[in-house]
Amino acid sequence: MSRMLTFVDSCENERLIGTVENESEAMRCISEFLKERNYKSYYTRKWRSGDHIIYDVGSWSEFFRLYD
C-alpha cells in the first residue's frame, strides 16, 4: 500500500514529495530531500496526528507528513 509523503513549509503550503511503501522509504526520501537543499538535520522527532505521522527534522516551522 503506497503512502503519500509531503513537505509543509513555513507558510503551511503542503506539497507532495513522493509515494513510499513504509517508514524506512520515507526516511530515505526525507534525507534525499534535505541533502538536495544542503540542509543538515541533527535530529528527527516523529509523532502521530490523526491520519498521518509528522516528522520534525530540526526546522522551527517546516515539517514532513506521512499519510496512511
Backbone torsions as a table, in degrees:
resi	resn	phi	psi	omega
1	MET	NA	121.2	179.7
2	SER	-76.7	144.1	178.9
3	ARG	-124.0	144.7	-179.2
4	MET	-87.5	133.1	174.1
5	LEU	-112.0	124.5	-178.8
6	THR	-123.1	162.1	175.1
7	PHE	-116.9	132.8	179.0
8	VAL	-114.1	118.3	-177.9
9	ASP	-85.3	-177.6	-174.6
10	SER	-66.9	-17.7	176.8
11	CYS	-95.9	10.6	-179.5
12	GLU	66.1	22.8	171.3
13	ASN	-78.9	132.6	-177.4
14	GLU	-115.1	132.9	178.3
15	ARG	-136.8	148.4	-178.5
16	LEU	-71.0	129.9	176.4
17	ILE	-99.2	-36.9	179.4
18	GLY	176.2	175.2	173.1
19	THR	-114.6	136.3	-175.2
20	VAL	-133.3	163.4	179.9
21	GLU	-93.9	-26.9	-175.6
22	ASN	-156.3	179.7	-177.8
23	GLU	-67.7	-32.1	177.8
24	SER	-61.9	-44.3	177.3
25	GLU	-65.5	-36.8	178.2
26	ALA	-62.3	-43.4	179.6
27	MET	-64.5	-39.0	176.6
28	ARG	-63.3	-42.3	-180.0
29	CYS	-64.6	-42.3	177.7
30	ILE	-62.8	-44.9	179.7
31	SER	-60.3	-43.2	178.5
32	GLU	-63.6	-43.3	179.6
33	PHE	-59.0	-45.8	-179.6
34	LEU	-67.4	-41.1	-179.5
35	LYS	-62.4	-42.4	178.8
36	GLU	-60.4	-25.1	-177.8
37	ARG	-105.3	9.6	179.2
38	ASN	54.8	38.8	177.4
39	TYR	-103.1	125.1	179.7
40	LYS	-98.3	118.0	177.6
41	SER	-98.6	128.6	-179.3
42	TYR	-96.2	-9.4	176.3
43	TYR	-161.0	163.3	172.6
44	THR	-136.2	125.5	173.7
45	ARG	-111.2	150.3	175.3
46	LYS	-142.1	150.2	175.8
47	TRP	-156.1	156.7	-179.9
48	ARG	-90.4	138.6	175.9
49	SER	-139.5	99.4	-179.3
50	GLY	65.8	-119.5	-175.5
51	ASP	-94.3	15.1	-178.4
52	HIS	-146.9	164.3	174.6
53	ILE	-106.7	134.2	178.3
54	ILE	-101.4	133.8	176.3
55	TYR	-113.3	123.2	175.7
56	ASP	-104.9	120.6	-177.4
57	VAL	-109.5	18.2	175.2
58	GLY	108.3	-4.1	176.0
59	SER	-84.7	145.8	-179.0
60	TRP	-71.6	-26.2	-170.7
61	SER	-138.4	10.3	-179.9
62	GLU	-126.3	138.0	-173.5
63	PHE	-141.5	166.7	171.1
64	PHE	-113.9	148.8	176.4
65	ARG	-128.2	134.9	175.7
66	LEU	-114.5	111.5	-177.5
67	TYR	-87.8	144.9	176.6
68	ASP	-69.2	NA	NA
